[in-house]
């Protein structure tokens, strides 16, 4: 059974700036996926050529917020982030149909 490698793209101001200036796109990926698997998944799903893949595991964080019922405590799960650099002249359009 094939594991799902690409979970979702990261859409933020920093990620958009990296995509526009350097051709680097950010994705949340499966924690067990390695760089070779991420490269193949991006190339297959988006039909582009990948130059390099950088990965990092983002740690879990504790969060608190104040509500009427008192202080709510929780946490954000950890995840693995991949920054994929594409070949010169190629791009991925996440908002193609909008």
ZAMARGU-4260 file (C-alpha; in steps of 0.2 Angstrom, whole numbers, plus 5000, padded with zeros to 4 digits):
<rodrens>
0) 5000/5000/5000 | 5007/5016/4995 | 5008/5030/5008 | 5002/5047/5004 | 5018/5058/5003
5) 5012/5076/4999 | 4999/5081/5012 | 4996/5099/5007 | 5005/5115/5000 | 5010/5128/5013
10) 5002/5145/5008 | 5009/5159/5017 | 5017/5176/5014 | 5035/5169/5016 | 5031/5153/5005
15) 5024/5165/4991 | 5039/5176/4992 | 5050/5161/4990 | 5040/5154/4975 | 5041/5171/4966
20) 5059/5175/4969 | 5068/5159/4970 | 5056/5146/4963 | 5055/5136/4979 | 5038/5129/4985
25) 5034/5122/5002 | 5024/5107/5006 | 5018/5098/5022 | 5024/5080/5019 | 5022/5063/5027
30) 5035/5061/5042 | 5042/5045/5035 | 5045/5051/5017 | 5062/5054/5012 | 5069/5067/4999
35) 5069/5055/4985 | 5051/5050/4987 | 5046/5068/4989 | 5055/5073/4973 | 5046/5059/4963
40) 5029/5063/4971 | 5031/5082/4966 | 5037/5078/4948 | 5023/5066/4946 | 5009/5076/4953
45) 5013/5093/4946 | 5023/5088/4930 | 5038/5098/4934 | 5057/5095/4936 | 5064/5096/4953
50) 5082/5102/4956 | 5083/5100/4975 | 5073/5095/4991 | 5076/5102/5008 | 5067/5095/5023
55) 5064/5099/5041 | 5053/5093/5055 | 5044/5107/5064 | 5042/5104/5082 | 5026/5103/5092
60) 5021/5118/5101 | 5010/5122/5117 | 4997/5135/5114 | 4985/5144/5127 | 4970/5155/5124
65) 4959/5165/5136 | 4940/5162/5134 | 4925/5165/5145 | 4926/5148/5152 | 4944/5151/5157
70) 4961/5147/5150 | 4961/5134/5137 | 4977/5124/5134 | 4981/5114/5119 | 4995/5109/5107
75) 4999/5110/5089 | 5006/5093/5082 | 5023/5092/5074 | 5025/5090/5055 | 5038/5088/5042
80) 5040/5102/5029 | 5049/5100/5012 | 5055/5115/5002 | 5056/5110/4984 | 5067/5120/4971
85) 5061/5118/4953 | 5071/5120/4937 | 5073/5137/4930 | 5058/5143/4921 | 5046/5130/4929
90) 5032/5135/4941 | 5017/5127/4950 | 5001/5136/4950 | 4991/5132/4966 | 4976/5144/4961
95) 4974/5139/4943 | 4955/5137/4943 | 4951/5152/4954
</rodrens>
